[in-house]
Amino acid sequence: MSKPSFAIVGCGTLGAALGRLLFQKGYPVAGVASRSMESAKRLGNILETENIGTTPHNITKNADIVFITTSDSAIEEVCKAIALARGFKDGAVVLHCSGAASSKILDSARSFGAYAGSMHPLQSFAGARPGVNLFEGILVSVEGDAPALDIARTIVADLGANHARVKADAKALYHAAAVVASNYLVTLLDMAFSLNKAAGISAEESVLGLFPLIQGTLGNIKTQGIPDALTGPIARGDVTTIARHIADMQEKAPALLTLYKSLGRATVDVALAKGSLTQAGADELIRLLEA
Ligand SMILES: NC(=O)c1ccc[n+]([C@@H]2O[C@H](COP(=O)([O-])OP(=O)(O)OC[C@H]3O[C@@H](n4cnc5c(N)ncnc54)[C@H](OP(=O)(O)O)[C@@H]3O)[C@@H](O)[C@H]2O)c1
């Protein structure tokens, strides 16, 4: 059976990665649109299409599937503009890839005879990496109208990923979890690098030293789960070690102290759940971390 054609609206990081992979998998390209002609041209060249532009409804009108991969805040407006200009063909499937929003923001497409859905890849696409399929083996959460779900599930399988259904009203919390696990991990490591810098350890040395530690921790979380994977001074109830950290940070890295203390406070609860910390030890740590 021939594959449905697709259009991309929003030729940024994800739109380009998705477009490139669908093209490689043999999905016919209906066209690409973006806010700037430069982005549209760049992706149009890769996807070998001349149907490019900055007016999405001109580009999408013959597409079987329309991906709206703009920034989250623009999806609803962009969809509405295409719908009002009759830019979705009857029975087209319109998908966005936002983690936090449901397919409700595509209601305008529904009112014009299209089917709507959301398809969120749990992956971090940080820039162009041609030749790498970042969808391979990942989880993509899907939600929406039945025909949109059918298409989304087929695409997810074609890209080598697995799908999971997510409830429309659970998307914001589900996405907050992903932000904590991925984006806040970057922030956390930025803090670790800054502490090392204050200790006179270079960024290169930080990578060498911290990466095996991080990978070991991830391995422990995978095999032993949480809270058992927790080790370190809070799990052991080493109050003097934490007091030493705080004293030195007060002097050499005061800007990082608030975050250090609140993460430490949350870690006390994990240690209590593990059962490796006594209530008396926890109380002492809490006094120190909340001071
Ligand atoms: N990056 C990730 O790791 C990731 C992961 C999962 C899901 N997502 C989702 O994927 C979507 C895109 O994210 P991204 O990271 O690829 O963002 P991005 O790199 O900033 O790309 C967004 C693109 O949308 C275009 N755009 C913005 N407003 C527009 C408008 N009014 N009309 C047409 N095009 C418009 C911009 O075009 P110009 O370049 O022409 O200005 C830009 O290239 C978001 O919904 C995001 O939640 C991203």
PDBQT file of the ligand as one rigid body, heavy atoms in Angstrom, charges set to zero:
ROOT
HETATM    1  N1  LIG A 301      13.609  19.650  20.339  1.00  0.00    +0.000 N 
HETATM    2  C1  LIG A 301      13.196  18.634  21.084  1.00  0.00    +0.000 C 
HETATM    3  O1  LIG A 301      14.006  17.954  21.750  1.00  0.00    +0.000 OA
HETATM    4  C2  LIG A 301      11.736  18.244  21.098  1.00  0.00    +0.000 A 
HETATM    5  C3  LIG A 301      11.405  17.004  21.686  1.00  0.00    +0.000 A 
HETATM    6  C4  LIG A 301      10.070  16.624  21.715  1.00  0.00    +0.000 A 
HETATM    7  C5  LIG A 301       9.094  17.455  21.191  1.00  0.00    +0.000 A 
HETATM    8  N2  LIG A 301       9.451  18.671  20.655  1.00  0.00    +0.000 N 
HETATM    9  C6  LIG A 301       8.360  19.507  20.130  1.00  0.00    +0.000 C 
HETATM   10  O2  LIG A 301       8.621  19.798  18.765  1.00  0.00    +0.000 OA
HETATM   11  C7  LIG A 301       8.106  21.082  18.444  1.00  0.00    +0.000 C 
HETATM   12  C8  LIG A 301       9.216  21.914  17.812  1.00  0.00    +0.000 C 
HETATM   13  O3  LIG A 301      10.269  22.048  18.733  1.00  0.00    +0.000 OA
HETATM   14  P1  LIG A 301      11.760  22.380  18.244  1.00  0.00    +0.000 P 
HETATM   15  O4  LIG A 301      12.658  22.085  19.387  1.00  0.00    +0.000 OA
HETATM   16  O5  LIG A 301      11.998  21.749  16.917  1.00  0.00    +0.000 OA
HETATM   17  O6  LIG A 301      11.664  23.948  18.079  1.00  0.00    +0.000 OA
HETATM   18  P2  LIG A 301      12.553  24.922  17.171  1.00  0.00    +0.000 P 
HETATM   19  O7  LIG A 301      13.850  24.280  16.816  1.00  0.00    +0.000 OA
HETATM   20  O8  LIG A 301      12.553  26.234  17.841  1.00  0.00    +0.000 OA
HETATM   21  O9  LIG A 301      11.710  25.022  15.825  1.00  0.00    +0.000 OA
HETATM   22  C9  LIG A 301      10.485  25.641  15.739  1.00  0.00    +0.000 C 
HETATM   23  C10 LIG A 301      10.326  26.089  14.307  1.00  0.00    +0.000 C 
HETATM   24  O10 LIG A 301       9.001  26.598  14.192  1.00  0.00    +0.000 OA
HETATM   25  C11 LIG A 301       9.021  27.646  13.293  1.00  0.00    +0.000 C 
HETATM   26  N3  LIG A 301       7.938  28.580  13.623  1.00  0.00    +0.000 N 
HETATM   27  C12 LIG A 301       7.761  29.292  14.781  1.00  0.00    +0.000 A 
HETATM   28  N4  LIG A 301       6.633  30.024  14.694  1.00  0.00    +0.000 NA
HETATM   29  C13 LIG A 301       6.091  29.737  13.475  1.00  0.00    +0.000 A 
HETATM   30  C14 LIG A 301       4.945  30.176  12.807  1.00  0.00    +0.000 A 
HETATM   31  N5  LIG A 301       4.098  31.071  13.361  1.00  0.00    +0.000 N 
HETATM   32  N6  LIG A 301       4.694  29.699  11.563  1.00  0.00    +0.000 NA
HETATM   33  C15 LIG A 301       5.512  28.784  10.991  1.00  0.00    +0.000 A 
HETATM   34  N7  LIG A 301       6.646  28.346  11.578  1.00  0.00    +0.000 NA
HETATM   35  C16 LIG A 301       6.918  28.809  12.813  1.00  0.00    +0.000 A 
HETATM   36  C17 LIG A 301      10.376  28.325  13.412  1.00  0.00    +0.000 C 
HETATM   37  O11 LIG A 301      10.639  28.698  12.101  1.00  0.00    +0.000 OA
HETATM   38  P3  LIG A 301      11.829  29.625  11.534  1.00  0.00    +0.000 P 
HETATM   39  O12 LIG A 301      13.073  28.835  11.709  1.00  0.00    +0.000 OA
HETATM   40  O13 LIG A 301      11.401  29.718  10.119  1.00  0.00    +0.000 OA
HETATM   41  O14 LIG A 301      11.800  30.892  12.303  1.00  0.00    +0.000 OA
HETATM   42  C18 LIG A 301      11.293  27.207  13.921  1.00  0.00    +0.000 C 
HETATM   43  O15 LIG A 301      12.144  26.728  12.926  1.00  0.00    +0.000 OA
HETATM   44  C19 LIG A 301       7.549  21.675  19.742  1.00  0.00    +0.000 C 
HETATM   45  O16 LIG A 301       6.167  21.434  19.802  1.00  0.00    +0.000 OA
HETATM   46  C20 LIG A 301       8.260  20.866  20.822  1.00  0.00    +0.000 C 
HETATM   47  O17 LIG A 301       7.513  20.776  22.010  1.00  0.00    +0.000 OA
HETATM   48  C21 LIG A 301      10.736  19.067  20.602  1.00  0.00    +0.000 A 
ENDROOT
TORSDOF 0
